[in-house]
Amino acid sequence: MIASSLCEDENYKYIVIGGGSAACLNAKRLSEHGKVLLLERGMMMPEDNVNARVPALLLDNWQPPYTRDILMKKNPPLDRVNLIVADVLGGGGEINGMISHTGSEGYWKSWDQTKWNYERDIVPAYDRLKQRLSLMKAPYIPEIASWFVSSGANVSFVNDDLNDLLSNPTEGFGDIYLAIKPSPSFGFERDNTLYAYLNGSKKVDVSLSSHVTRINFNRRNVAVSVEYIKDGKLFIAKAKKGIILSAGAIGSAEILMRSGVGPCPSLEALGIECVSDLPVGRGLRDHHTLQLSYFTPCITPQSPGLAFSPGTQVAGFLKSSPSRPYPDIQYTFIPTFGPGIPLFGLSIFLVDSDVRGNVTLASSDPLKPSIVQYDYSGTAYDNQRLAQAVEKAEAFMSTPPFSACMGVRQQPPPSQDLPSWIPSNSASGYHPTGTNLIGHVVDQDLKVKGVHNLYVLDSSIIPLSNCNTQIPTLIAAERGIDLIIASTL
Ligand SMILES: Cc1cc2nc3c(=O)[nH]c(=O)nc-3n(C[C@H](O)[C@H](O)[C@H](O)COP(=O)(O)OP(=O)(O)OC[C@H]3O[C@@H](n4cnc5c(N)ncnc54)[C@H](O)[C@@H]3O)c2cc1C
């Protein structure tokens, strides 16, 4: 039984829900205009958890209590697909792969929102982000990875600055950027918005292990307070100017629906009073990922420099057809794959799938997980593009200089029929977005439609980017927080 208790402090101008990648940036920027309460469900990463700091050790933290398994509605034949999201202060930025692509000019222009102009709003927002968050190329790049770039350029070109928004169309092969910084203890270590923005901020009160259950509205549909459970007690905190939902693509949709903002018929069926009828949870998108591996005669030396990157240092972006406005295929190269056997890995991301999923509440119980439905087996067009991407990669990897390292495919074995292997082996790229899409659930100023003083600013508002999602989310946060501040001053 949860005991009820009232948080008497009414001095907060803003409450930020969630303590993840966008939330840490949002809270810090808002705190320049008043006192902020940040409510994060997870704990803080223990200081002695080196896996969080040393880039190459990241996989050890991809499990509870630092991540949460998302309950997927069974999607035959893919009942094994398991989407995970961050569940720790710092959010994805504290556990993720640190890969830092921006997305293409064409992607940002596809937002089609007048207050989100590419040259005027997006490029300067990225410049501001880079002034705080350390983004740099891997300090050590093995020779085999450089050869991957050179051979990739045989079908495209070398792009020396894959991460420069203005070098668009962000196509080609090159060294990637990582969210890492020099470290006195580890040589180089993870950077994120918790350290780059929030750390040391005196005007942000952080409440950990605080599971937000709902937002309360007054009779005029003004969001006035937030309910959360901490140490088995129910607390209510009030915000004078604004409540900013930044609990990620799954968490923010769940909280909105529990508060009565979402598809009215399905909320009312659970006994939740509907406040605003909106398509919350409906626009879920993700990247479809194939993981391939190949035997190689090239042995990558066990350099200590390999610890400075998350297993990858280079990538490539291609369009599956010249008519596409921006690249829809992303290759991420992994020079050493698996212990003991000389193997390299190749991750292929379909970064513009046709699939749309949804997040729905399973019950009105705020502690019961929601149900996420998403079909990673893809459409026929998705799988055709992935099959072509595999064939294209094998063709360019068989040209010099990479051909010297090219061996037989280990996974899937060459005898495997690719068109039948792909749909049952496409997995989540851990990049959910779009459940509170801008223009649909929130307006251009990020205000939730049909209510007041409630905003969403995280990966749930962005259309699916054509690259890993953290930096696009943070560019959106750097731009969006200005709009929220302007609306609430
Ligand atoms: C394993 C993994 C690897 C990834 N690798 C990369 C990568 O290499 N590069 C890249 O660009 N992207 C990567 N991503 C994706 C990237 O991390 C996300 O796109 C990004 O973190 C999204 O930011 P966000 O602020 O929307 O949500 P998050 O960073 O996920 O933050 C949401 C926060 O809200 C909290 N929360 C949720 N519900 C509640 C609630 N009810 N009450 C209180 N708090 C709540 C969560 O605990 C979490 O801390 C990866 C993601 C995962 C899971």
The ligand as an SDF file (V2000), in Angstrom:
LIG
                    3D

 53 58  0  0  0  0  0  0  0  0999 V2000
   21.5310    0.4710  -25.1220 C   0  0  0  0  0  0  0  0  0  0  0  0
   21.4060    1.7520  -25.8900 C   0  0  0  0  0  0  0  0  0  0  0  0
   22.4330    2.1630  -26.7280 C   0  0  0  0  0  0  0  0  0  0  0  0
   22.3120    3.3510  -27.4570 C   0  0  0  0  0  0  0  0  0  0  0  0
   23.3740    3.8050  -28.2120 N   0  0  0  0  0  0  0  0  0  0  0  0
   23.2950    5.0260  -28.8170 C   0  0  0  0  0  0  0  0  0  0  0  0
   24.4190    5.5930  -29.4940 C   0  0  0  0  0  0  0  0  0  0  0  0
   25.5130    5.0300  -29.5490 O   0  0  0  0  0  0  0  0  0  0  0  0
   24.2660    6.8150  -30.0830 N   0  0  0  0  0  0  0  0  0  0  0  0
   23.0700    7.4970  -30.0550 C   0  0  0  0  0  0  0  0  0  0  0  0
   22.9800    8.5830  -30.6410 O   0  0  0  0  0  0  0  0  0  0  0  0
   22.0050    6.9830  -29.4100 N   0  0  0  0  0  0  0  0  0  0  0  0
   22.0950    5.7930  -28.7690 C   0  0  0  0  0  0  0  0  0  0  0  0
   21.0310    5.3060  -28.0680 N   0  0  0  0  0  0  0  0  0  0  0  0
   19.7950    6.1030  -28.0480 C   0  0  0  0  0  0  0  0  0  0  0  0
   19.9290    7.3480  -27.1630 C   0  0  0  0  0  0  0  0  0  0  0  0
   20.5220    7.0290  -25.9350 O   0  0  0  0  0  0  0  0  0  0  0  0
   18.5270    7.9300  -26.9710 C   0  0  0  0  0  0  0  0  0  0  0  0
   18.0310    8.3300  -28.2380 O   0  0  0  0  0  0  0  0  0  0  0  0
   18.5300    9.1430  -26.0400 C   0  0  0  0  0  0  0  0  0  0  0  0
   19.0490    8.8040  -24.7800 O   0  0  0  0  0  0  0  0  0  0  0  0
   17.1010    9.6490  -25.8800 C   0  0  0  0  0  0  0  0  0  0  0  0
   17.1060   10.7030  -24.9520 O   0  0  0  0  0  0  0  0  0  0  0  0
   15.8120   11.0380  -24.1000 P   0  0  0  0  0  0  0  0  0  0  0  0
   16.1680   12.1700  -23.2410 O   0  0  0  0  0  0  0  0  0  0  0  0
   14.6490   11.1350  -24.9980 O   0  0  0  0  0  0  0  0  0  0  0  0
   15.5300    9.7330  -23.2040 O   0  0  0  0  0  0  0  0  0  0  0  0
   16.4740    8.9880  -22.1680 P   0  0  0  0  0  0  0  0  0  0  0  0
   17.8750    9.4170  -22.3040 O   0  0  0  0  0  0  0  0  0  0  0  0
   16.1570    7.5380  -22.3360 O   0  0  0  0  0  0  0  0  0  0  0  0
   15.9530    9.5000  -20.7590 O   0  0  0  0  0  0  0  0  0  0  0  0
   14.6680    9.2250  -20.2490 C   0  0  0  0  0  0  0  0  0  0  0  0
   14.7870    9.2120  -18.7300 C   0  0  0  0  0  0  0  0  0  0  0  0
   13.4760    9.2460  -18.1590 O   0  0  0  0  0  0  0  0  0  0  0  0
   13.4270    8.3790  -17.0520 C   0  0  0  0  0  0  0  0  0  0  0  0
   12.0260    7.9810  -16.8530 N   0  0  0  0  0  0  0  0  0  0  0  0
   11.2580    7.2060  -17.6670 C   0  0  0  0  0  0  0  0  0  0  0  0
   10.0270    7.0520  -17.1330 N   0  0  0  0  0  0  0  0  0  0  0  0
   10.0180    7.7570  -15.9750 C   0  0  0  0  0  0  0  0  0  0  0  0
    9.0320    7.9800  -14.9650 C   0  0  0  0  0  0  0  0  0  0  0  0
    7.8080    7.4260  -15.0450 N   0  0  0  0  0  0  0  0  0  0  0  0
    9.3540    8.7540  -13.8850 N   0  0  0  0  0  0  0  0  0  0  0  0
   10.5930    9.3230  -13.7780 C   0  0  0  0  0  0  0  0  0  0  0  0
   11.5620    9.1250  -14.7020 N   0  0  0  0  0  0  0  0  0  0  0  0
   11.2800    8.3590  -15.7920 C   0  0  0  0  0  0  0  0  0  0  0  0
   14.3520    7.2210  -17.4310 C   0  0  0  0  0  0  0  0  0  0  0  0
   14.8130    6.5310  -16.2920 O   0  0  0  0  0  0  0  0  0  0  0  0
   15.4610    7.9520  -18.1920 C   0  0  0  0  0  0  0  0  0  0  0  0
   16.5290    8.3250  -17.3540 O   0  0  0  0  0  0  0  0  0  0  0  0
   21.1240    4.1200  -27.3420 C   0  0  0  0  0  0  0  0  0  0  0  0
   20.0980    3.7170  -26.4870 C   0  0  0  0  0  0  0  0  0  0  0  0
   20.2310    2.5410  -25.7600 C   0  0  0  0  0  0  0  0  0  0  0  0
   19.1120    2.1140  -24.8330 C   0  0  0  0  0  0  0  0  0  0  0  0
  1  2  1  0
  2  3  1  0
  2 52  2  0
  3  4  2  0
  4  5  1  0
  4 50  1  0
  5  6  2  0
  6  7  1  0
  6 13  1  0
  7  8  2  0
  7  9  1  0
  9 10  1  0
 10 11  2  0
 10 12  1  0
 12 13  2  0
 13 14  1  0
 14 15  1  0
 14 50  1  0
 15 16  1  0
 16 17  1  0
 16 18  1  0
 18 19  1  0
 18 20  1  0
 20 21  1  0
 20 22  1  0
 22 23  1  0
 23 24  1  0
 24 25  2  0
 24 26  1  0
 24 27  1  0
 27 28  1  0
 28 29  2  0
 28 30  1  0
 28 31  1  0
 31 32  1  0
 32 33  1  0
 33 34  1  0
 33 48  1  0
 34 35  1  0
 35 36  1  0
 35 46  1  0
 36 37  1  0
 36 45  1  0
 37 38  2  0
 38 39  1  0
 39 40  1  0
 39 45  2  0
 40 41  1  0
 40 42  2  0
 42 43  1  0
 43 44  2  0
 44 45  1  0
 46 47  1  0
 46 48  1  0
 48 49  1  0
 50 51  2  0
 51 52  1  0
 52 53  1  0
M  END
$$$$
